C-alpha cells in the first residue's frame, strides 16, 4: 500500500515525497503530516468507541499495553486510507501546505510549524463538515461522524444485533 503513495503526489515532489512510512520521529514532510493526523483520528476513534459503550483499550489486533487504546488502533485501520492518507495527498496536490510549514531538526526529525499545523487543522475541520452518503447506512452524514457511526455499528455487531460488521469502504 505505502509503496504507491508517492505516485499519487503530483506537485512539489522535491519537498513532498513518500519513500516509506517512518515515525517517532517522522523524517519527511509527508510522514510528519500522516503522524499528526493519525493521532487526531486515533483520538476521534477513542472518543467514538467510548461514547457507544465500548472500551477503547481492549483490542483485537493491537496488543494491549497500559495507556494504549488498542481497540481504537484496531478500529482506525479501516479509516486511515479514506480519512487521513487521502486528505494528506489532497493537501499537497492542492498546494494547501508549503515547504515552509515544516522544520527539519539536526537529528533528521521533521516538525510542523505552528502556522502549518494551524492550516492543516483548519482544513481538517472543514473536511469533517463535508457530507457524504454512508455506504452501509445509505444516509447522509458528515465525515466527522463516520468514526461514531462505525463505532455504533461495531457495538451492534458485538452485541449480536448485526450478523456482520459493515466495514467502511469508500471509493
C-alpha positions, 0 to 999 in steps of 0.5 A, spaced: 500 500 500 505 505 502 509 503 496 504 507 491 503 513 495 508 517 492 505 516 485 499 519 487 503 526 489 503 530 483 506 537 485 512 539 489 515 532 489 522 535 491 519 537 498 513 532 498 515 525 497 513 518 500 519 513 500 516 509 506 512 510 512 517 512 518 515 515 525 517 517 532 520 521 529 517 522 522 523 524 517 519 527 511 514 532 510 509 527 508 510 522 514 510 528 519 503 530 516 500 522 516 503 522 524 499 528 526 493 526 523 493 519 525 493 521 532 487 526 531 483 520 528 486 515 533 483 520 538 476 521 534 476 513 534 477 513 542 472 518 543 467 514 538 468 507 541 467 510 548 461 514 547 457 507 544 459 503 550 465 500 548 472 500 551 477 503 547 483 499 550 481 492 549 483 490 542 483 485 537 489 486 533 493 491 537 496 488 543 494 491 549 499 495 553 497 500 559 495 507 556 494 504 549 487 504 546 488 498 542 481 497 540 481 504 537 488 502 533 484 496 531 478 500 529 482 506 525 485 501 520 479 501 516 479 509 516 486 511 515 486 510 507 479 514 506 480 519 512 487 521 513 492 518 507 487 521 502 486 528 505 494 528 506 495 527 498 489 532 497 493 537 501 499 537 497 496 536 490 492 542 492 498 546 494 494 547 501 501 546 505 508 549 503 515 547 504 515 552 509 510 549 514 515 544 516 522 544 520 527 539 519 531 538 526 539 536 526 537 529 528 533 528 521 526 529 525 521 533 521 516 538 525 510 542 523 510 549 524 505 552 528 502 556 522 502 549 518 499 545 523 494 551 524 492 550 516 492 543 516 487 543 522 483 548 519 482 544 513 481 538 517 475 541 520 472 543 514 473 536 511 469 533 517 463 538 515 463 535 508 457 530 507 457 524 504 452 518 503 454 512 508 455 506 504 452 501 509 447 506 512 445 509 505 444 516 509 447 522 509 452 524 514 458 528 515 465 525 515 466 527 522 461 522 524 463 516 520 468 514 526 461 514 531 457 511 526 462 505 525 463 505 532 455 504 533 455 499 528 461 495 531 457 495 538 451 492 534 455 487 531 458 485 538 452 485 541 449 480 536 444 485 533 448 485 526 450 478 523 456 482 520 460 488 521 459 493 515 466 495 514 467 502 511 469 502 504 469 508 500 471 509 493 
